Amino acid sequence: MVRKTISIIVIEDNLADAVIIKEMLKNDQRYLVDHCIDLESAIEKIEENNYDIALVDLGLPGCAGTDAPNMLIKAKPHLPIIVLTGSDDPKLIQTLMSCGVQDYLIKGIFDKEILSRSIRYSIERQKVFRELYIQKALAENIIETAHAIVLLLDLSANILSSNRFFGEITGYQYPEIKEKNWFELFIHGDNRRNTEDIFDRCLNEEIEQGFINHVKKKNGDLIPIEWYYSVLKNEKNDLIGVLKIGHDITERKRTENEINKLSTAVDQSPSIVVMTDTSGDIIYANPIFSKITGYSFEEVKEENPRILKSGEMEDEFYNELWSTVSSGNIWSGEMINKKKDGTIYWEKAIISPVFDNDKKIINYLKIAEDVTEKKRMEYELEQHREHLEELVEQRTKELNDKNTELERINKLFFNREHRIKELKEQLKKYEK
């Protein structure tokens, strides 16, 4: 197995100390060692070359305290650093480690083996730290950009952390709520007892997901939030806190209310309302459908509306109907259907396709009314009209016959009067 070469830069103004380090490493082919006597030239080299690790003297000219490692970290944040120092002051060592240094070596008391081990350890440690840093940065970025509330509470429900979205929803900035009690600040009224019970069960790892309660905003408004919980534990498996992920469901609640209103309106509609899937199988029928047809919804669910066929309509009629709606158009017309008890009834219907956002047909909707009584009345009116027409025709004929008889009688009277007049004139002549 070929070992990877480790490129090292030693930043040491004391040439004797630098030579000691080089001598320790020169016979090990894994190491390539470069040397600088001041921090400025070292930073230039670090920016030009891809070093694996830096060994830096704490007492470089112009540097005090932790200046040298801090400047290196600023120039190359992910470069592992080993500090070379002549002091074993615990406070100094703690300060060095907290500022990002991977290890330290006290001059004069380390050998080749210790140096080599420290180099390998520091590179590996920095690699782990970098991976953790990336994971932490990724997690923080996800949390801050998430369109969801993220809260971290301690075991007493005091707020340890919150994300940007929580501030946008509630109107609070994090410094205003830091270490404040969650229940006292945000949960009020009858909501509180139930929410505290949920939290206590969560601490006992009896987690209830999807719990909904109302959270009080800074302006006093209440908003419905759906919560998901997760308990946090340390390396000893001790419970240390609770992570809460929340979703503002205001719009969902508003939509549900609108749907409920619409559902109530459909259920109480005096019209038949039936919805099918794209295969034509029934997925919804309102109560008036059951009242008119005699079929309960459970009986017709996933059945095809052909169960209502009466046999009075031609197959061509149904083919034309299906062709119309399946091509995306609305069909309207009348049909004769059959109830569960075999009774025939007339139905006037409008059947339309239902589209999704991509204009794809996802359902078919029928809105219809029972027009049997209307048809009966129309039939009776038609029969009555025809009867009246027959009566009028018969009466007209009788009147015409009487008029003809009157005309004949009038003609006889006219002829008689004319004859009497002629006789009178002849009598006058005779008397003369």
C-alpha positions in Angstrom: 0.0 0.0 0.0 1.5 3.4 -1.1 1.4 5.9 1.8 0.3 9.5 1.0 3.1 12.1 1.2 2.4 14.7 3.9 3.5 18.2 3.1 4.6 20.2 6.2 5.5 23.9 6.7 7.6 24.7 9.8 7.3 28.3 10.9 10.2 28.9 13.3 12.5 31.8 13.7 14.9 29.8 15.8 17.0 27.9 13.2 18.3 25.3 15.8 14.7 24.3 16.7 13.8 24.2 13.0 16.8 21.9 12.2 15.8 19.6 15.1 12.4 19.1 13.5 13.8 18.6 10.1 16.3 16.0 11.4 13.5 14.1 13.1 11.6 13.8 9.9 14.2 13.6 7.2 14.5 9.9 7.1 10.8 9.3 6.8 9.8 9.5 3.1 6.2 10.2 4.0 7.1 13.8 5.0 8.1 16.8 2.8 9.2 19.7 5.0 9.4 23.4 4.1 10.6 26.1 6.5 9.9 29.8 7.0 11.3 32.1 9.7 8.4 34.6 9.9 4.7 34.6 9.7 4.3 36.9 6.7 6.4 34.8 4.3 4.8 31.6 5.7 1.3 32.9 4.9 2.4 33.7 1.3 3.7 30.2 0.9 0.6 28.7 2.4 -1.5 30.6 -0.1 0.7 29.4 -3.0 1.1 25.7 -1.8 -1.3 23.0 -0.6 0.3 22.1 2.7 -1.2 19.3 4.8 -0.2 20.8 8.2 1.7 23.7 9.8 4.0 23.6 12.8 4.3 27.2 14.2 6.4 28.7 16.9 4.3 30.6 19.4 7.1 33.2 19.9 7.5 34.5 16.4 8.8 38.1 16.0 5.9 40.6 16.1 3.4 38.0 17.6 2.1 37.8 21.1 0.0 35.2 22.8 -2.1 33.3 20.2 -1.5 35.9 17.4 0.4 33.5 15.2 -2.1 30.6 15.2 -5.0 33.0 14.9 -3.5 34.7 11.8 -2.8 31.3 10.2 -6.4 30.1 10.9 -7.7 33.3 9.3 -5.5 32.8 6.2 -6.2 29.1 5.9 -9.2 28.0 8.1 -9.0 24.3 7.5 -5.2 23.9 7.7 -4.2 21.7 10.8 -1.9 23.6 13.2 0.5 22.3 15.8 1.9 24.9 18.1 5.6 24.7 19.2 6.0 26.3 22.6 8.4 26.4 25.5 5.5 26.7 28.1 3.3 24.1 29.6 0.9 26.6 31.2 -2.5 24.9 31.3 -4.4 28.1 30.7 -2.3 28.9 27.6 -2.8 25.3 26.3 -6.6 25.6 26.9 -6.6 28.9 25.0 -4.7 27.4 22.1 -7.0 24.5 21.8 -10.1 26.6 22.0 -9.0 28.9 19.2 -8.7 26.0 16.7 -5.2 24.5 17.2 -5.1 20.8 16.8 -2.2 20.0 19.1 0.8 21.5 20.9 4.4 20.3 21.5 6.6 21.6 24.3 10.1 22.2 22.9 12.9 20.0 24.2 10.6 17.2 25.5 9.2 15.6 22.3 11.0 13.1 20.1 10.5 11.8 16.6 7.8 9.3 17.5 5.8 11.9 19.5 6.2 14.4 16.6 5.1 11.9 14.0 2.1 10.8 16.0 1.1 14.4 16.7 1.2 15.2 12.9 -1.0 12.2 12.0 -3.4 12.9 14.9 -3.7 16.6 14.0 -4.4 15.9 10.4 -7.0 13.3 11.2 -8.5 15.5 13.9 -8.8 18.5 11.6 -10.4 16.2 9.0 -13.0 15.1 11.5 -13.5 18.7 12.6 -13.9 19.9 9.0 -16.5 17.2 8.3 -18.4 18.2 11.5 -18.1 21.8 10.5 -19.6 21.1 7.1 -22.4 19.0 8.7 -23.1 21.7 11.3 -23.1 24.4 8.6 -25.4 22.3 6.4 -27.7 21.6 9.3 -27.8 25.3 10.3 -28.5 26.3 6.7 -31.3 23.8 6.4 -32.8 25.0 9.7 -32.5 28.7 8.9 -33.9 28.3 5.4 -36.6 25.8 6.2 -40.2 26.9 5.8 -41.0 25.4 9.2 -40.6 26.4 12.8 -37.5 24.8 14.5 -37.3 25.1 18.3 -35.0 23.6 20.9 -36.2 23.4 24.5 -34.5 22.3 27.6 -36.2 19.9 30.1 -38.1 22.8 31.7 -39.4 24.0 28.3 -37.1 27.0 28.3 -36.2 28.1 24.8 -32.6 27.3 23.9 -32.7 28.0 20.1 -35.1 29.1 17.4 -34.8 29.6 13.7 -35.5 32.6 11.4 -38.9 31.2 10.3 -40.2 31.1 13.9 -39.4 34.8 14.1 -41.2 35.5 10.9 -44.3 33.7 12.1 -44.5 35.0 15.7 -42.9 38.5 15.3 -40.3 37.7 18.0 -36.5 38.0 17.4 -34.5 35.2 19.1 -32.8 37.5 21.8 -36.4 38.4 23.0 -37.3 34.8 23.7 -33.9 33.3 24.6 -34.2 31.2 27.8 -37.9 32.3 28.2 -40.4 29.6 29.1 -42.2 28.3 26.1 -45.6 27.7 27.9 -45.6 31.1 29.7 -44.8 33.2 26.6 -46.6 31.4 23.8 -49.3 29.0 25.1 -52.4 30.5 26.7 -55.8 29.5 28.0 -57.2 26.0 27.8 -54.4 25.2 25.4 -51.7 25.2 28.0 -52.7 22.2 30.2 -53.0 20.0 27.2 -49.7 21.2 25.7 -47.9 20.7 29.0 -49.2 17.1 29.1 -47.9 16.5 25.6 -44.5 17.9 26.6 -44.3 15.7 29.7 -45.2 12.6 27.7 -42.5 13.5 25.2 -40.0 13.6 28.0 -41.1 10.1 28.9 -40.5 9.3 25.2 -44.3 8.8 24.7 -44.1 11.1 21.7 -47.4 12.2 20.1 -46.7 13.4 16.5 -49.0 15.8 14.6 -50.2 17.5 17.8 -52.0 20.8 17.0 -52.2 23.8 19.3 -52.5 27.6 19.0 -49.4 29.7 19.5 -49.7 33.4 20.5 -47.9 35.8 18.3 -46.2 39.0 19.6 -49.3 41.0 18.4 -51.6 38.8 20.3 -53.0 36.8 17.4 -53.3 33.1 17.7 -52.0 30.8 14.9 -52.6 27.0 14.6 -49.3 25.0 14.5 -48.9 21.3 13.9 -46.0 19.9 15.9 -43.6 17.0 15.5 -41.3 16.2 18.5 -37.9 14.5 18.9 -36.0 14.0 22.2 -32.3 14.9 22.3 -29.8 12.8 24.3 -26.1 13.2 25.2 -23.4 10.6 24.7 -24.4 9.0 28.0 -27.9 8.6 26.7 -29.2 11.1 29.2 -32.2 13.3 28.0 -31.0 16.9 27.5 -33.8 18.6 25.5 -36.6 18.5 23.1 -36.6 19.4 19.4 -39.9 20.7 18.1 -40.6 21.1 14.3 -43.8 23.1 13.6 -45.8 23.9 10.5 -48.2 26.9 10.3 -51.4 25.3 9.2 -53.5 28.5 9.0 -54.0 28.1 5.2 -54.7 24.4 5.6 -57.4 25.2 8.3 -58.9 27.9 6.1 -59.0 25.4 3.2 -60.5 22.7 5.4 -63.2 25.1 6.5 -64.0 26.0 2.9 -64.0 22.3 2.0 -66.3 21.6 4.9 -68.7 24.4 3.8 -68.7 23.1 0.3 -69.2 19.5 1.5 -72.1 20.6 3.7 -73.6 22.5 0.7 -73.2 19.5 -1.5 -74.6 17.1 1.1 -77.6 19.4 1.6 -78.1 20.1 -2.0 -81.6 19.3 -3.5 -79.8 18.1 -6.6 -78.2 14.8 -7.2 -74.4 15.1 -7.0 -72.2 12.1 -8.1 -68.4 12.1 -8.6 -66.5 9.3 -10.4 -62.9 8.5 -11.1 -61.5 8.5 -14.6 -62.8 4.9 -15.1 -66.3 6.1 -14.3 -66.5 4.3 -11.0 -68.4 6.2 -8.2 -66.3 7.7 -5.5 -69.0 10.1 -4.0 -72.7 10.4 -4.0 -74.7 12.8 -1.9 -77.7 12.0 0.3 -80.3 13.1 -2.3 -78.9 10.5 -4.7 -79.7 7.8 -2.1 -83.1 9.3 -1.4 -84.1 9.3 -5.1 -82.5 6.1 -6.3 -82.9 4.0 -3.1 -79.1 3.0 -3.2 -76.9 4.0 -0.2 -73.5 5.4 -1.0 -71.9 2.2 0.4 -73.9 0.1 -2.1 -72.7 2.2 -5.1 -69.2 3.0 -4.0 -66.7 1.9 -6.7 -69.6 0.8 -8.8 -70.2 2.1 -12.3 -73.3 4.3 -12.9 -74.5 1.7 -15.4 -76.3 0.1 -12.4 -78.9 2.8 -13.0 -79.5 1.9 -16.7 -83.1 1.4 -17.4 -82.8 -0.2 -20.8 -84.9 2.6 -22.3 -81.9 4.4 -23.8 -79.9 3.2 -26.9 -76.2 2.3 -26.5 -75.4 5.1 -28.9 -76.7 7.6 -26.4 -74.2 6.4 -23.7 -71.4 6.2 -26.2 -72.0 9.8 -27.2 -72.1 10.9 -23.6 -68.9 9.2 -22.6 -67.1 10.5 -25.8 -68.1 14.0 -24.9 -66.9 14.1 -21.3 -63.8 12.0 -21.8 -62.6 14.4 -24.5 -62.9 17.3 -21.9 -66.3 18.7 -22.8 -69.5 19.1 -20.9 -72.5 17.0 -21.6 -76.1 18.0 -20.7 -79.3 16.2 -21.5 -82.1 13.9 -20.2 -82.1 10.2 -19.6 -84.3 7.5 -18.2 -82.8 5.7 -15.3 -84.0 2.9 -13.0 -84.1 3.0 -9.2 -83.1 0.2 -6.9 -86.7 -1.0 -6.6 -87.0 -1.1 -10.4 -89.0 2.1 -10.7 -88.3 4.1 -13.8 -87.5 7.8 -13.4 -86.4 10.7 -15.6 -83.2 12.6 -14.9 -82.0 15.9 -16.3 -78.2 16.0 -15.9 -75.0 18.0 -16.5 -71.8 15.9 -16.6 -68.5 17.6 -16.7 -64.8 16.6 -16.4 -62.7 17.8 -13.4 -59.1 18.9 -14.2 -56.0 19.1 -12.1 -53.5 22.0 -12.4 -51.9 20.3 -15.4 -55.3 20.3 -17.2 -55.4 16.5 -16.9 -58.8 14.9 -16.2 -58.9 13.4 -12.7 -62.6 13.0 -12.1 -66.1 13.4 -13.6 -68.9 15.3 -11.8 -72.6 14.9 -12.4 -75.2 17.3 -11.1 -78.7 16.2 -11.9 -82.4 16.5 -10.8 -85.3 14.1 -10.9 -87.7 15.4 -13.5 -90.1 12.5 -13.5 -92.9 14.6 -12.0 -92.2 17.4 -14.4 -92.3 14.9 -17.3 -95.6 13.5 -15.9 -97.1 17.0 -15.8 -95.9 17.7 -19.3 -97.5 14.5 -20.5 -100.7 15.3 -18.8 -100.7 18.8 -20.1 -100.0 17.4 -23.6 -102.9 15.0 -23.2 -105.2 17.8 -21.9 -104.1 20.0 -24.8 -104.9 17.3 -27.3 -108.3 16.6 -25.7 -109.1 20.4 -25.8 -108.1 20.5 -29.4 -110.5 17.6 -30.1 -113.3 19.3 -28.2 -112.6 22.6 -30.0 -112.6 20.8 -33.3 -115.9 19.0 -32.5 -117.6 22.2 -31.3 -116.4 24.0 -34.3 -117.9 21.3 -36.5 -121.2 21.5 -34.6 -121.3 25.3 -35.1 -120.4 25.0 -38.7 -123.3 22.5 -39.1 -125.7 24.8 -37.4 -124.6 27.8 -39.5 -125.3 25.7 -42.6 -128.8 24.9 -41.3 -129.5 28.5 -40.5 -128.3 29.6 -43.9 -130.7 27.0 -45.4 -133.6 28.3 -43.3 -132.8 31.9 -44.0 -132.8 31.1 -47.7 -136.3 29.5 -47.4 -137.6 32.5 -45.5 -136.1 34.8 -48.1 -137.8 32.8 -50.9 -141.2 32.8 -49.1 -141.1 36.6 -48.6 -140.2 37.1 -52.2 -143.1 34.9 -53.3 -145.6 36.8 -51.0 -144.4 40.0 -52.5 -145.0 38.8 -56.0 -148.5 37.6 -55.0 -149.4 40.9 -53.5 -148.4 42.7 -56.7 -150.4 40.4 -58.8 -153.5 41.0 -56.5 -153.1 44.7 -56.8 -153.2 44.4 -60.6 -156.2 42.2 -60.5 -158.2 44.6 -58.3 -157.5 47.4 -60.7 
